[in-house]
Amino acid sequence: KTGFEKKFYRLQSYLAGLLLVAAVWAVCAEPWLAVALAACALILAVVGARGKIEELSVLANSFALLAFLRIVLANFAVVEVSYFNASAVISILLAASLLYAASRWIAFPSLTRTYKIPEAYTWVATFVLALLAWYQLWPASVALGWALIGLVLFQLGYVQRSASFRLQSYLLFMASFFRVFFVNFNAEQSPGLLSPRLYTALPLALLFYFVYGRLERNPETFLATDTRLKAAQLHCLLGTIVVAAAMRFELSPDWIAAAWSGLVCLFVLIAWRYGRRIFLGQAILLTAAVFFRTLLHNFYQRSYFPPPSFLLGGWMTTGTVILLLFVALLIARRLKLARPEGAAKQGLIRRAFAAINRNPMHVFFFAAFILLTGLLFVELRARGMATVAWGVEAVAVFLFALAVKERTFRLSALALLIVCVAKVILIDVWGLKPLDRDLTIIITGVALVSVSILFTRYKEVLLAYL
């Protein structure tokens, strides 16, 4: 064939495509025109791929573009938010499915190598499905709908090792995550019904953890996109944030810190039992949240607004926080790592984070120790017994330090004893009643003598881990 004949045959193919568009437009009624155009795109893509006819692949792309424009401009124009329109919804679903199918056949080398046209088909179809979910689902269910679409795409990307499908699923997961905070956590709960924050947020958190487990279980399935985005670690963190936020919005304000402390214990247990240190890092971050929540709400706000019952008092709520942090500390002892060589050459901040990762029990100890000291002061200062309680606490912490052989814990107990002595001399001697003053001095002295005896008796042991 001459060059003129090739151009003539190509022009003839395009004219046939125009006639096919006119015929489809005349025969198909709304809203099925978009479906017919997508079906033509699929047929032309299959024939063009099998016959290696570039003109038919170009026509398939044109029909696919027309189908997409028709879906957005016509089909969605008759779709009402949260109202099910059967014909419109079914036609949009069929058109999107046909675009997904056509993406497998648009594989003409001279086109796909440059423009990544098959990926464009799937992105367009995913956008259509996400937009349909936004139109048709109730506001509180849109995030879960997007997440389910993302789950299907993630499974396809996992099986086919498709970076495009995985990236689409990650974007849908992120959209679901942000929508939960903007919409679901602000949704009003109807009396007598399950809170929409629970039945939408918690399944979403489980889905995030599923993605993390799926990726982490088989590292050989990682793609460059997964590694660059740290997809496994990101979805694990998103799941934790959603669970912690659901606790924040669902529980009584006084028990939020205690609930987060329970989550800390669970994560430390998972890190120890299954060797997933990512959960240890999240437990440490949650411990910081627990610490500041307890200080700013359970201590500060409760000083202005007394609790209405014993169950909401400081001894119950803050005591539960301290107890759970202490349990996390005991579990974290098993996660201690040896100091690697060359650690001293790192920067100060990196050395600090590395030290926390090697010996995480210090984080849980100091959080529990400071909160216990604050609780004793807040609850007993009105009775003049705060110094006495601190002295008993210092002795108990010193005994615990001897049991676990931690120098930092022992120094903390000694520092608290010094604070007790300073408080007795500077404040208690002048401000307490005679009986309270004498009792405080006696108990503080007993505490000092007890620590001195313990130090003398276990001097060899203490020198061994100084």
C-alpha positions in Angstrom: 0.0 0.0 0.0 1.1 3.5 -0.8 1.2 6.3 1.7 -1.9 7.8 0.2 -3.9 4.6 0.5 -2.9 4.2 4.1 -4.1 7.7 4.9 -7.3 7.0 2.9 -8.1 3.8 4.8 -7.4 5.6 8.1 -9.7 8.4 7.2 -12.3 5.8 6.2 -12.0 4.1 9.6 -12.6 7.4 11.4 -15.6 8.3 9.2 -17.0 4.8 10.1 -16.5 5.7 13.7 -18.4 9.0 13.3 -21.3 7.0 11.7 -21.2 4.6 14.6 -21.5 7.5 17.0 -24.5 8.9 15.2 -26.2 5.5 15.0 -25.7 4.9 18.7 -26.9 8.4 19.5 -30.1 7.8 17.4 -30.9 4.4 18.8 -30.1 4.6 22.5 -32.2 6.5 24.9 -31.0 8.1 28.1 -29.4 7.0 30.4 -28.2 4.1 28.3 -26.3 6.1 25.8 -23.2 6.2 28.0 -23.4 2.4 28.4 -23.6 1.9 24.6 -20.6 4.2 24.0 -18.6 2.3 26.6 -19.6 -1.0 25.0 -18.5 0.3 21.6 -15.2 1.3 23.2 -14.7 -2.2 24.5 -15.5 -3.9 21.2 -13.2 -1.6 19.2 -10.4 -2.1 21.8 -10.7 -5.9 21.6 -10.8 -6.0 17.8 -8.0 -3.4 17.5 -5.8 -5.4 19.9 -6.4 -8.8 18.3 -6.0 -7.4 14.8 -3.3 -5.0 15.7 -5.2 -2.2 14.0 -4.1 1.1 15.5 -7.0 3.1 14.0 -9.5 1.0 15.9 -7.6 1.5 19.2 -7.8 5.3 18.5 -11.5 5.0 17.9 -11.9 3.0 21.1 -10.2 5.8 23.0 -12.5 8.4 21.4 -15.6 6.3 22.4 -14.3 5.9 25.9 -13.9 9.6 26.2 -17.4 10.3 24.9 -18.8 7.7 27.4 -17.0 9.4 30.3 -18.3 12.9 29.3 -21.8 11.5 28.9 -21.7 9.9 32.3 -20.6 13.1 34.0 -22.8 15.5 32.1 -25.9 13.5 31.6 -26.2 10.5 33.9 -25.1 12.3 37.0 -27.4 15.2 36.2 -30.4 13.0 37.1 -28.8 11.4 40.1 -30.1 12.9 43.4 -28.0 12.8 46.6 -29.1 9.9 48.9 -32.0 9.0 46.6 -31.8 5.7 44.7 -32.4 6.1 40.9 -32.3 2.6 39.6 -31.8 3.3 35.9 -29.2 6.0 36.5 -27.2 4.0 39.0 -27.2 0.7 37.0 -26.2 2.6 33.8 -23.3 4.3 35.6 -22.2 1.0 37.1 -22.3 -0.8 33.7 -20.5 2.0 31.9 -17.7 2.0 34.6 -17.4 -1.8 34.4 -17.0 -1.6 30.6 -14.3 1.0 31.0 -12.4 -1.3 33.4 -12.8 -4.2 30.9 -11.6 -2.0 28.0 -8.5 -1.1 29.9 -7.2 -4.6 29.5 -7.4 -4.4 25.7 -6.2 -0.9 25.0 -2.6 -2.2 24.6 -1.4 -0.8 21.3 2.4 -0.3 21.9 2.8 3.0 20.2 0.0 4.5 22.3 0.3 3.0 25.7 4.1 3.4 26.1 3.8 7.2 26.0 0.4 8.0 27.4 -0.3 5.1 29.8 -3.8 4.9 28.3 -4.9 1.6 30.1 -4.2 3.2 33.5 -6.2 6.2 32.4 -9.2 4.0 31.8 -9.1 2.6 35.3 -8.6 6.0 36.9 -11.6 7.3 35.0 -13.7 4.3 36.0 -12.6 4.6 39.7 -13.5 8.3 39.7 -17.0 7.5 38.3 -17.6 4.9 41.1 -16.3 7.2 43.8 -18.6 10.0 42.6 -21.5 7.6 42.4 -20.9 6.5 46.0 -20.8 10.2 47.1 -24.1 10.8 45.4 -26.0 7.7 46.4 -24.9 6.8 49.9 -25.9 8.5 53.1 -23.3 11.1 54.3 -22.1 8.9 57.1 -21.7 5.9 54.8 -19.7 7.6 52.0 -16.4 7.0 53.7 -17.1 3.3 54.1 -18.3 3.1 50.5 -15.1 4.7 49.2 -13.0 2.3 51.4 -14.8 -0.8 50.0 -14.2 0.4 46.5 -10.5 0.9 47.5 -10.4 -2.6 49.0 -11.5 -4.2 45.7 -8.9 -2.2 43.8 -6.3 -3.1 46.4 -7.0 -6.8 46.0 -6.8 -6.4 42.2 -3.6 -4.5 42.5 -2.2 -7.1 44.9 -3.1 -10.1 42.7 -2.1 -8.5 39.4 0.9 -6.5 40.9 -0.5 -3.4 39.5 0.9 -0.1 40.8 -2.0 1.8 39.3 -4.7 -0.1 41.1 -2.8 0.1 44.4 -2.3 3.8 44.1 -6.0 4.3 43.4 -6.9 2.3 46.4 -4.5 4.3 48.6 -6.0 7.5 47.5 -9.5 6.2 48.2 -8.4 5.1 51.7 -7.0 8.5 52.4 -10.2 10.2 51.2 -12.2 7.9 53.5 -9.9 8.7 56.4 -10.3 12.5 56.1 -14.0 12.3 55.4 -14.5 10.3 58.7 -13.0 13.3 60.6 -15.0 15.9 58.7 -18.3 14.2 58.6 -18.7 10.9 60.5 -17.3 12.1 63.8 -19.6 15.1 63.7 -22.7 13.0 62.9 -25.5 13.2 65.4 -26.6 10.0 67.1 -30.3 9.1 67.2 -31.6 7.9 70.6 -31.8 4.2 70.9 -29.7 3.5 67.8 -26.0 2.5 67.3 -23.8 5.5 66.8 -22.8 6.1 63.2 -19.3 6.9 64.4 -19.0 3.3 65.5 -20.4 1.4 62.6 -18.6 3.5 60.1 -15.2 4.3 61.7 -14.4 0.9 63.3 -14.8 -1.1 60.1 -12.7 1.5 58.4 -10.0 0.9 61.0 -10.1 -2.8 60.5 -9.8 -2.3 56.8 -6.6 -0.2 57.3 -5.2 -2.9 59.5 -6.1 -5.5 56.9 -4.1 -3.6 54.2 -1.1 -3.3 56.6 -1.2 -7.1 57.4 -1.6 -8.0 53.8 1.4 -6.0 52.7 3.6 -6.8 55.7 2.9 -10.5 55.6 4.4 -10.8 52.1 7.2 -8.2 51.7 8.1 -9.7 48.3 4.9 -8.4 46.9 6.0 -4.8 47.6 6.1 -2.5 44.5 8.2 0.6 44.1 5.1 2.7 44.9 4.5 0.8 48.2 8.1 1.3 49.3 8.2 4.9 48.4 4.9 5.7 50.1 5.6 3.4 53.1 2.1 2.1 52.4 2.1 -0.7 55.1 3.3 1.6 57.9 0.9 4.4 56.8 -2.2 2.3 56.8 -1.3 0.8 60.2 -1.0 4.4 61.6 -4.3 5.4 60.0 -6.1 2.5 61.6 -4.7 3.5 65.1 -5.7 7.1 64.6 -9.3 6.1 63.6 -9.6 3.8 66.7 -8.2 6.5 69.1 -10.5 9.1 67.5 -13.6 6.9 67.9 -12.8 6.5 71.6 -12.4 10.2 71.8 -15.8 10.9 70.4 -17.8 8.0 71.9 -16.5 7.7 75.5 -17.1 9.9 78.6 -14.4 12.7 78.6 -13.1 11.5 81.9 -12.4 7.9 80.6 -10.8 8.8 77.3 -7.3 8.7 78.7 -8.0 5.3 80.4 -9.3 3.9 77.1 -6.2 5.1 75.3 -4.0 3.5 78.0 -5.8 0.2 77.3 -4.9 0.6 73.7 -1.3 1.2 74.7 -1.2 -2.1 76.6 -2.7 -3.9 73.6 -0.2 -2.5 71.2 2.8 -3.3 73.4 1.5 -6.8 73.8 1.2 -7.2 70.0 4.7 -5.8 69.6 6.1 -8.4 72.0 4.0 -11.4 71.0 4.2 -11.0 67.2 7.5 -9.0 66.8 5.7 -6.0 65.2 7.7 -3.0 66.6 5.6 -0.6 64.6 2.9 -1.1 67.2 5.5 -0.2 69.9 6.1 3.1 68.2 2.4 3.8 68.1 2.1 2.8 71.8 4.7 5.4 72.6 2.9 8.1 70.6 -0.4 7.1 72.4 1.4 7.3 75.7 2.2 10.9 75.0 -1.4 11.6 74.1 -2.5 9.8 77.3 -0.1 11.9 79.4 -1.2 15.3 78.1 -4.9 14.3 78.1 -4.6 13.3 81.7 -2.8 16.5 82.7 -5.1 18.9 80.7 -8.4 17.2 81.4 -8.4 14.8 84.4 -6.1 17.2 86.4 -6.7 20.7 85.1 -10.3 20.7 84.0 -11.5 18.6 86.9 -10.0 21.1 89.3 -12.7 23.5 88.2 -15.5 21.1 87.5 -15.7 18.4 90.2 -16.7 14.9 89.0 -20.4 14.0 89.5 -19.7 10.5 90.9 -16.9 8.3 92.3 -16.5 6.5 89.0 -15.5 9.8 87.3 -13.2 10.9 90.1 -9.4 11.1 89.9 -8.7 8.0 91.9 -10.7 5.9 89.4 -10.0 7.5 86.0 -6.4 8.6 86.6 -5.7 5.5 88.7 -6.8 3.3 85.8 -4.5 5.2 83.5 -1.5 4.7 85.8 -2.2 1.0 86.4 -2.5 0.3 82.6 0.7 2.2 81.9 2.5 0.2 84.6 1.2 -3.0 82.9 2.6 -1.7 79.6 5.9 -1.1 81.3 6.1 -4.7 82.5 5.4 -6.0 79.0 7.9 -3.5 77.4 10.7 -5.0 79.5 10.7 -7.9 77.1 11.3 -5.5 74.2 14.6 -4.1 75.3 17.4 -4.2 72.7 21.1 -4.1 73.0 22.9 -0.9 72.2 24.4 -1.2 68.6 27.9 -0.2 67.8 28.4 3.2 66.3 25.4 4.7 68.1 27.5 7.5 69.7 28.3 8.9 66.2 24.6 9.8 65.6 23.1 13.2 66.3 21.5 14.0 69.6 17.9 13.7 68.4 18.5 10.4 66.6 20.3 9.0 69.6 17.3 10.0 71.8 14.9 8.2 69.5 17.2 5.2 69.2 17.4 5.0 73.0 13.7 5.1 73.3 13.3 2.3 70.7 16.0 0.2 72.5 14.5 0.6 76.0 10.8 1.7 75.6 9.9 1.0 79.2 11.4 4.4 80.3 8.6 6.2 78.4 5.8 4.2 80.2 7.6 4.5 83.6 8.0 8.3 83.5 4.5 8.8 82.2 3.1 6.7 85.0 5.5 8.1 87.6 4.7 11.8 86.9 0.9 11.1 86.7 1.0 9.2 90.0 2.9 12.1 91.6 0.4 14.6 90.2 -2.6 12.5 91.3 -1.3 12.3 94.9 -0.8 16.0 94.9 -4.2 16.9 93.4 -6.2 14.5 95.6 -4.3 14.9 98.9 -3.0 18.5 99.1 -6.2 19.8 100.7 -5.7 17.3 103.5 -2.0 18.1 103.9 -0.9 14.6 103.1 0.7 15.1 99.7 4.2 15.0 101.1 3.5 11.8 103.0 2.1 10.1 99.9 5.1 11.2 97.9 7.5 9.7 100.5 5.6 6.3 100.3 5.7 6.5 96.5 9.4 7.2 96.5 10.1 4.1 98.6 7.8 1.9 96.5 9.5 3.2 93.3 13.0 2.5 94.8 11.9 -1.1 95.6 10.7 -1.5 92.1 13.9 -0.2 90.7 15.8 -2.8 92.7 13.6 -5.5 91.3 14.0 -4.5 87.7 17.6 -3.2 88.0 17.0 0.1 86.4 19.3 2.9 87.4 17.0 5.6 86.0 14.0 4.5 88.1 16.2 4.5 91.3 17.4 8.1 90.6 13.8 9.2 90.0 12.8 7.8 93.5 15.8 9.6 95.1 14.8 12.8 93.3 11.3 12.6 94.6 12.6 12.1 98.2 14.7 15.2 97.8 11.6 17.1 96.7 9.8 15.8 99.8 12.5 17.1 102.1 12.6 20.4 100.4 8.8 20.7 100.6 8.8 19.8 104.3 11.4 22.5 105.0 10.1 25.3 102.8 6.4 24.8 102.9 5.0 22.1 105.3 6.8 23.2 108.4 5.2 26.7 108.1 1.8 25.9 106.7 0.5 22.7 108.2 -1.2 22.2 111.5 1.0 20.8 114.3 -0.4 17.2 114.1 -0.1 17.1 110.3 3.3 18.7 110.3 4.6 16.2 112.8 3.1 13.2 110.9 4.6 14.5 107.6 8.1 14.9 109.2 8.0 11.5 110.8 6.9 9.6 107.6 9.3 11.5 105.4 12.1 10.6 107.8 11.1 7.0 107.8 11.1 7.0 104.0 14.6 8.5 104.0 15.9 5.9 106.5 14.3 3.1 104.6 15.9 4.1 101.3 19.2 4.5 103.1 18.9 1.0 104.6 18.0 -0.5 101.2 20.9 1.3 99.5 23.3 0.0 102.1 22.0 -3.6 102.0 22.0 -3.8 98.2 25.1 -1.7 97.6 26.9 -4.4 95.6 23.8 -4.9 93.4 23.4 -1.1 92.8 27.1 -0.7 91.9 26.7 -3.5 89.4 24.3 -1.5 87.3 25.4 2.0 87.9 
